[in-house]
């Protein structure tokens, strides 16, 4: 359990550093455009940093809202925690009724190459 926690913190730190680097890159490229003027390559880099920043923030919010409350926002967050019983029963029913059903197994069994 301890290793998973360390790895999780390491991954979180890495993701935070990448997101902050994108924010910093966007700020720097915006300053370059303001002070040095328009250039096609500089504008391309600015848009690249902006899209990475927007995507990173959206991913962060999405993942955080599944397991907790991002920025203390309560609206429709903690999906896993609030609906754990419904999710586990739905997964159990799907596996038992769809994947491991007698009809499905009997249908797939003749096509398996067990000896082969």
N, CA, C and O of each residue as an XYZ file, in Angstrom:
464
protein
N       0.829     -1.193      0.000
C       0.000      0.000      0.000
C       0.873      1.258      0.000
O       0.532      2.258     -0.631
N       1.982      1.200      0.700
C       2.854      2.361      0.804
C       3.475      2.711     -0.545
O       3.621      3.889     -0.870
N       3.845      1.694     -1.337
C       4.453      1.954     -2.635
C       3.462      2.613     -3.585
O       3.825      3.510     -4.346
N       2.198      2.163     -3.538
C       1.192      2.745     -4.400
C       0.971      4.209     -4.044
O       0.801      5.047     -4.930
N       0.974      4.515     -2.766
C       0.786      5.882     -2.317
C       1.948      6.764     -2.771
O       1.728      7.889     -3.220
N       3.186      6.266     -2.660
C       4.353      7.028     -3.120
C       4.298      7.243     -4.626
O       4.581      8.336     -5.115
N       3.929      6.189     -5.363
C       3.838      6.298     -6.818
C       2.739      7.277     -7.210
O       2.904      8.058     -8.148
N       1.628      7.239     -6.501
C       0.524      8.152     -6.784
C       0.944      9.599     -6.546
O       0.633     10.478     -7.350
N       1.647      9.846     -5.449
C       2.119     11.203     -5.168
C       3.141     11.656     -6.206
O       3.160     12.823     -6.600
N       3.989     10.729     -6.647
C       4.988     11.056     -7.665
C       4.308     11.414     -8.985
O       4.698     12.375     -9.648
N       3.289     10.636     -9.364
C       2.558     10.924    -10.602
C       1.803     12.242    -10.506
O       1.750     13.005    -11.471
N       1.218     12.509     -9.341
C       0.505     13.769     -9.145
C       1.462     14.947     -9.252
O       1.144     15.954     -9.884
N       2.618     14.824     -8.645
C       3.626     15.891     -8.707
C       4.093     16.112    -10.136
O       4.262     17.255    -10.560
N       4.304     15.032    -10.887
C       4.729     15.140    -12.277
C       3.659     15.833    -13.125
O       3.970     16.711    -13.930
N       2.395     15.432    -12.938
C       1.303     16.056    -13.683
C       1.177     17.535    -13.335
O       0.955     18.363    -14.218
N       1.316     17.874    -12.051
C       1.267     19.285    -11.641
C       2.396     20.076    -12.274
O       2.182     21.191    -12.750
N       3.593     19.515    -12.287
C       4.747     20.208    -12.881
C       4.554     20.439    -14.380
O       4.905     21.500    -14.896
N       4.002     19.457    -15.071
C       3.762     19.611    -16.501
C       2.716     20.693    -16.746
O       2.869     21.513    -17.652
N       1.649     20.698    -15.938
C       0.603     21.710    -16.089
C       1.153     23.107    -15.822
O       0.870     24.038    -16.576
N       1.940     23.260    -14.752
C       2.529     24.565    -14.449
C       3.519     24.990    -15.527
O       3.640     26.181    -15.816
N       4.228     24.039    -16.125
C       5.137     24.360    -17.227
C       4.361     24.875    -18.438
O       4.804     25.802    -19.116
N       3.213     24.276    -18.706
C       2.377     24.754    -19.815
C       1.863     26.159    -19.548
O       1.835     26.994    -20.452
N       1.453     26.429    -18.301
C       0.998     27.776    -17.951
C       2.147     28.769    -18.112
O       1.964     29.849    -18.674
N       3.321     28.404    -17.623
C       4.489     29.270    -17.754
C       4.872     29.500    -19.207
O       5.191     30.624    -19.593
N       4.844     28.449    -20.016
C       5.155     28.579    -21.434
C       4.173     29.488    -22.141
O       4.561     30.287    -22.993
N       2.886     29.369    -21.789
C       1.880     30.245    -22.392
C       2.122     31.702    -22.014
O       2.019     32.588    -22.861
N       2.440     31.952    -20.750
C       2.711     33.323    -20.303
C       3.937     33.895    -21.020
O       3.922     35.043    -21.464
N       4.987     33.097    -21.129
C       6.211     33.546    -21.803
C       5.945     33.829    -23.277
O       6.384     34.853    -23.800
N       5.237     32.937    -23.947
C       4.945     33.140    -25.369
C       4.035     34.344    -25.581
O       4.181     35.060    -26.572
N       3.105     34.576    -24.670
C       2.252     35.759    -24.778
C       3.073     37.031    -24.621
O       2.861     38.008    -25.339
N       4.013     37.014    -23.678
C       4.890     38.173    -23.494
C       5.762     38.392    -24.727
O       5.987     39.531    -25.136
N       6.246     37.318    -25.312
C       7.068     37.438    -26.521
C       6.249     38.048    -27.663
O       6.741     38.909    -28.393
N       5.004     37.600    -27.812
C       4.144     38.169    -28.862
C       3.896     39.652    -28.603
O       3.918     40.458    -29.534
N       3.657     40.017    -27.338
C       3.385     41.417    -27.003
C       4.603     42.299    -27.272
O       4.471     43.366    -27.869
N       5.788     41.864    -26.837
C       6.974     42.715    -26.915
C       7.710     42.626    -28.246
O       8.275     43.621    -28.702
N       7.714     41.460    -28.872
C       8.469     41.305    -30.118
C       7.587     41.331    -31.358
O       8.089     41.455    -32.475
N       6.308     41.217    -31.174
C       5.411     41.253    -32.317
C       5.024     39.871    -32.788
O       5.489     38.854    -32.273
N       4.164     39.868    -33.778
C       3.598     38.634    -34.304
C       4.610     37.884    -35.153
O       5.302     38.467    -35.988
N       4.682     36.598    -34.925
C       5.450     35.684    -35.754
C       4.643     34.396    -35.835
O       4.011     33.985    -34.861
N       4.668     33.778    -36.976
C       3.866     32.572    -37.161
C       4.304     31.458    -36.207
O       3.458     30.768    -35.638
N       5.606     31.276    -36.027
C       6.095     30.211    -35.148
C       5.838     30.522    -33.680
O       5.497     29.626    -32.908
N       5.995     31.767    -33.292
C       5.740     32.145    -31.900
C       4.253     31.987    -31.586
O       3.893     31.495    -30.516
N       3.398     32.397    -32.504
C       1.957     32.226    -32.300
C       1.574     30.751    -32.258
O       0.699     30.355    -31.487
N       2.226     29.942    -33.082
C       1.988     28.500    -33.044
C       2.352     27.931    -31.678
O       1.591     27.150    -31.107
N       3.515     28.319    -31.153
C       3.924     27.840    -29.829
C       2.979     28.342    -28.730
O       2.676     27.617    -27.782
N       2.522     29.579    -28.868
C       1.587     30.130    -27.887
C       0.288     29.311    -27.894
O      -0.225     28.960    -26.831
N      -0.236     29.013    -29.059
C      -1.463     28.212    -29.156
C      -1.243     26.782    -28.679
O      -2.144     26.177    -28.098
N      -0.058     26.239    -28.918
C       0.267     24.899    -28.438
C       0.260     24.858    -26.907
O      -0.322     23.952    -26.311
N       0.901     25.830    -26.279
C       0.888     25.904    -24.813
C      -0.527     26.150    -24.282
O      -0.911     25.589    -23.255
N      -1.297     26.982    -24.976
C      -2.664     27.271    -24.525
C      -3.534     26.017    -24.579
O      -4.287     25.745    -23.644
N      -3.437     25.258    -25.659
C      -4.253     24.050    -25.760
C      -3.821     22.994    -24.753
O      -4.667     22.294    -24.194
N      -2.517     22.866    -24.511
C      -2.038     21.930    -23.493
C      -2.508     22.355    -22.108
O      -2.866     21.511    -21.286
N      -2.508     23.644    -21.850
C      -2.959     24.164    -20.560
C      -4.452     23.908    -20.365
O      -4.866     23.462    -19.295
N      -5.254     24.182    -21.371
C      -6.699     23.960    -21.267
C      -7.007     22.475    -21.096
O      -7.836     22.105    -20.264
N      -6.353     21.635    -21.869
C      -6.557     20.197    -21.737
C      -6.131     19.672    -20.375
O      -6.806     18.823    -19.792
N      -5.014     20.176    -19.872
C      -4.537     19.752    -18.548
C      -5.482     20.157    -17.439
O      -5.728     19.380    -16.516
N      -6.015     21.363    -17.518
C      -6.963     21.826    -16.498
C      -8.251     21.008    -16.580
O      -8.806     20.632    -15.548
N      -8.726     20.732    -17.780
C      -9.948     19.938    -17.929
C      -9.752     18.520    -17.405
O     -10.627     17.986    -16.724
N      -8.611     17.906    -17.718
C      -8.324     16.563    -17.197
C      -8.221     16.562    -15.682
O      -8.763     15.680    -15.016
N      -7.521     17.559    -15.137
C      -7.383     17.652    -13.684
C      -8.751     17.754    -13.024
O      -9.026     17.058    -12.046
N      -9.614     18.626    -13.560
C     -10.941     18.801    -12.967
C     -11.757     17.519    -13.086
O     -12.436     17.128    -12.137
N     -11.697     16.865    -14.234
C     -12.459     15.638    -14.433
C     -12.055     14.537    -13.479
O     -12.912     13.912    -12.854
N     -10.766     14.292    -13.357
C     -10.292     13.234    -12.464
C     -10.556     13.595    -11.011
O     -10.968     12.738    -10.229
N     -10.327     14.835    -10.640
C     -10.551     15.256     -9.261
C     -12.025     15.174     -8.898
O     -12.356     14.814     -7.768
N     -12.914     15.499     -9.821
C     -14.338     15.466     -9.499
C     -14.876     14.049     -9.374
O     -15.912     13.844     -8.742
N     -14.206     13.074     -9.956
C     -14.642     11.685     -9.785
C     -14.404     11.234     -8.353
O     -15.257     10.563     -7.773
N     -13.277     11.582     -7.776
C     -12.900     11.075     -6.461
C     -13.085     12.074     -5.323
O     -13.008     11.678     -4.160
N     -13.318     13.314     -5.603
C     -13.425     14.292     -4.526
C     -14.086     15.570     -4.994
O     -14.888     15.563     -5.927
N     -13.745     16.662     -4.342
C     -14.325     17.968     -4.660
C     -13.228     18.914     -5.139
O     -12.439     19.404     -4.331
N     -13.172     19.173     -6.438
C     -12.155     20.110     -6.922
C     -12.480     21.536     -6.481
O     -13.589     22.026     -6.692
N     -11.513     22.181     -5.877
C     -11.651     23.552     -5.408
C     -12.837     23.740     -4.458
O     -13.369     24.844     -4.344
N     -13.254     22.664     -3.775
C     -14.358     22.746     -2.830
C     -15.728     22.793     -3.472
O     -16.716     23.068     -2.790
N     -15.814     22.532     -4.769
C     -17.098     22.576     -5.477
C     -17.856     21.276     -5.203
O     -17.315     20.189     -5.410
N     -19.097     21.379     -4.741
C     -19.894     20.205     -4.404
C     -20.784     19.719     -5.535
O     -21.311     18.610     -5.454
N     -20.967     20.483     -6.557
C     -21.958     20.175     -7.572
C     -21.565     18.949     -8.397
O     -20.614     19.004     -9.178
N     -22.286     17.858     -8.226
C     -22.124     16.610     -8.992
C     -20.696     16.080     -9.004
O     -20.191     15.674    -10.050
N     -20.059     16.082     -7.869
C     -18.720     15.517     -7.774
C     -18.760     14.313     -6.850
O     -19.823     13.964     -6.335
N     -17.633     13.680     -6.633
C     -17.503     12.464     -5.834
C     -18.380     11.343     -6.396
O     -19.083     10.666     -5.646
N     -18.338     11.154     -7.699
C     -19.193     10.185     -8.368
C     -18.933      8.769     -7.853
O     -19.878      8.036     -7.561
N     -17.673      8.382     -7.739
C     -17.333      7.035     -7.288
C     -17.804      6.819     -5.853
O     -18.363      5.768     -5.537
N     -17.587      7.788     -4.995
C     -17.935      7.645     -3.586
C     -19.447      7.586     -3.399
O     -19.941      6.753     -2.640
N     -20.180      8.449     -4.073
C     -21.630      8.521     -3.888
C     -22.362      7.347     -4.520
O     -23.380      6.910     -3.982
N     -21.889      6.830     -5.623
C     -22.613      5.793     -6.353
C     -21.860      4.468     -6.389
O     -21.980      3.716     -7.356
N     -21.100      4.178     -5.366
C     -20.290      2.960     -5.345
C     -21.155      1.713     -5.425
O     -20.849      0.807     -6.201
N     -22.234      1.642     -4.639
C     -23.092      0.453     -4.632
C     -23.735      0.235     -6.002
O     -23.793     -0.896     -6.484
N     -24.211      1.296     -6.621
C     -24.835      1.183     -7.939
C     -23.827      0.744     -8.993
O     -24.140     -0.094     -9.839
N     -22.624      1.300     -8.947
C     -21.596      0.942     -9.925
C     -21.175     -0.518     -9.780
O     -21.068     -1.236    -10.775
N     -20.937     -0.960     -8.548
C     -20.497     -2.349     -8.357
C     -21.589     -3.337     -8.721
O     -21.292     -4.378     -9.307
N     -22.840     -3.050     -8.397
C     -23.913     -3.981     -8.765
C     -24.112     -3.995    -10.282
O     -24.394     -5.046    -10.857
N     -23.969     -2.842    -10.932
C     -24.081     -2.803    -12.391
C     -22.973     -3.581    -13.073
O     -23.220     -4.286    -14.052
N     -21.761     -3.462    -12.570
C     -20.635     -4.214    -13.145
C     -20.838     -5.704    -12.925
O     -20.592     -6.503    -13.828
N     -21.288     -6.088    -11.723
C     -21.526     -7.497    -11.408
C     -22.599     -8.075    -12.324
O     -22.429     -9.169    -12.861
N     -23.691     -7.358    -12.506
C     -24.766     -7.834    -13.378
C     -24.288     -7.969    -14.817
O     -24.627     -8.941    -15.491
N     -23.512     -7.013    -15.293
C     -22.999     -7.080    -16.661
C     -22.117     -8.303    -16.856
O     -22.260     -9.019    -17.847
N     -21.213     -8.548    -15.929
C     -20.309     -9.690    -16.062
C     -21.074    -10.998    -15.999
O     -20.850    -11.894    -16.813
N     -21.983    -11.112    -15.030
C     -22.720    -12.368    -14.866
C     -23.708    -12.618    -15.997
O     -23.810    -13.745    -16.483
N     -24.436    -11.593    -16.424
C     -25.502    -11.797    -17.399
C     -25.025    -11.713    -18.845
O     -25.594    -12.375    -19.714
N     -24.011    -10.929    -19.119
C     -23.572    -10.747    -20.500
C     -22.346    -11.589    -20.855
O     -22.334    -12.280    -21.874
N     -21.332    -11.527    -20.023
C     -20.067    -12.188    -20.361
C     -20.083    -13.665    -19.968
O     -19.695    -14.522    -20.762
N     -20.521    -13.962    -18.766
C     -20.478    -15.337    -18.271
C     -21.820    -16.056    -18.367
O     -22.054    -17.016    -17.634
N     -22.691    -15.615    -19.243
C     -23.984    -16.293    -19.404
C     -23.777    -17.651    -20.079
O     -22.825    -17.853    -20.833
N     -24.684    -18.560    -19.789
C     -24.590    -19.906    -20.354
C     -24.634    -19.866    -21.878
O     -23.893    -20.591    -22.544
N     -25.497    -19.025    -22.426
C     -25.632    -18.921    -23.877
C     -24.342    -18.396    -24.519
O     -23.923    -18.901    -25.561
N     -23.722    -17.406    -23.917
C     -22.490    -16.824    -24.448
C     -21.350    -17.838    -24.406
O     -20.586    -17.960    -25.364
N     -21.240    -18.556    -23.307
C     -20.171    -19.548    -23.176
C     -20.374    -20.676    -24.175
O     -19.420    -21.099    -24.829
N     -21.621    -21.178    -24.306
C     -21.909    -22.261    -25.261
C     -21.667    -21.814    -26.695
O     -21.276    -22.626    -27.534
N     -21.889    -20.552    -26.987
C     -21.666    -20.023    -28.334
C     -20.174    -19.926    -28.655
O     -19.770    -20.215    -29.781
N     -19.351    -19.525    -27.684
C     -17.926    -19.313    -27.918
C     -17.092    -20.587    -27.791
O     -16.017    -20.678    -28.384
N     -17.566    -21.565    -27.032
C     -16.781    -22.768    -26.745
C     -16.367    -23.545    -27.998
O     -15.206    -23.948    -28.076
N     -17.237    -23.778    -28.976
C     -16.810    -24.533    -30.153
C     -15.765    -23.813    -31.012
O     -15.041    -24.464    -31.766
N     -15.675    -22.507    -30.912
C     -14.719    -21.778    -31.751
C     -13.341    -21.660    -31.118
O     -12.411    -21.183    -31.768
N     -13.188    -22.079    -29.875
C     -11.896    -21.976    -29.187
C     -10.947    -23.077    -29.659
O     -11.355    -24.224    -29.837
N      -9.699    -22.723    -29.857
C      -8.662    -23.687    -30.229
C      -7.848    -23.975    -28.968
O      -6.797    -23.375    -28.743
N      -8.347    -24.896    -28.155
C      -7.735    -25.168    -26.856
C      -6.447    -25.952    -26.994
O      -5.486    -25.672    -26.279
N      -6.395    -26.915    -27.881
C      -5.233    -27.774    -28.024
C      -4.111    -27.067    -28.760
O      -2.943    -27.212    -28.400
N      -4.447    -26.320    -29.768
C      -3.609    -25.698    -30.710
C      -2.380    -25.076    -30.446
O      -1.737    -24.565    -31.362
